[in-house]
């Protein structure tokens, strides 16, 4: 994966490739995720976060929104590691009904999670207990990842252990 600067709003190559890859919803048995072909604009991210939290003072600059589930919940790179490229930032999900959580410690792990059949909505809502490998997403992960392949449940557990206070930090922004 190519490195990007902290203020870059261009999708890393792995996310651009993901945007061109079909993700099978499989009538509710697959992955509920629609990747974007560009990050949401900064103003749109800030407006959305203000509406989501009810807090007119929050700024969405820490997030690079790159996809959504069918209900409008958003997946984003959370720029919380100063000086590190976007590909090394954690992936988070903020659902349309207040669901929230870190789903992967970096973009590579997120791609392995998808390859194992688990999207961001599923990870936050149900965990990642069942492996349902996807051939196309596995091929994409094999081309673009820098981390070893692991089951989605392990990736999710590692991310939650590394960022245990994410949900509470979002809750603290809510009014």
ABEGO torsion letter per residue (X at the ends): XBBBBAABABBBAAAAAAAABBBBAGGGABBBBBBBABBBBAAAAAAAAAAAAGBAABBAAABBBAEBBAAGBBBBBBBABBGBBAAABBBBBBBAAGBBEBABABAAAAAAAAAAGBBAAAAAAAEBABBBBBAAAAAAAAAABABBBBBAAAAAAAAAAABAAAAAAAAAABX
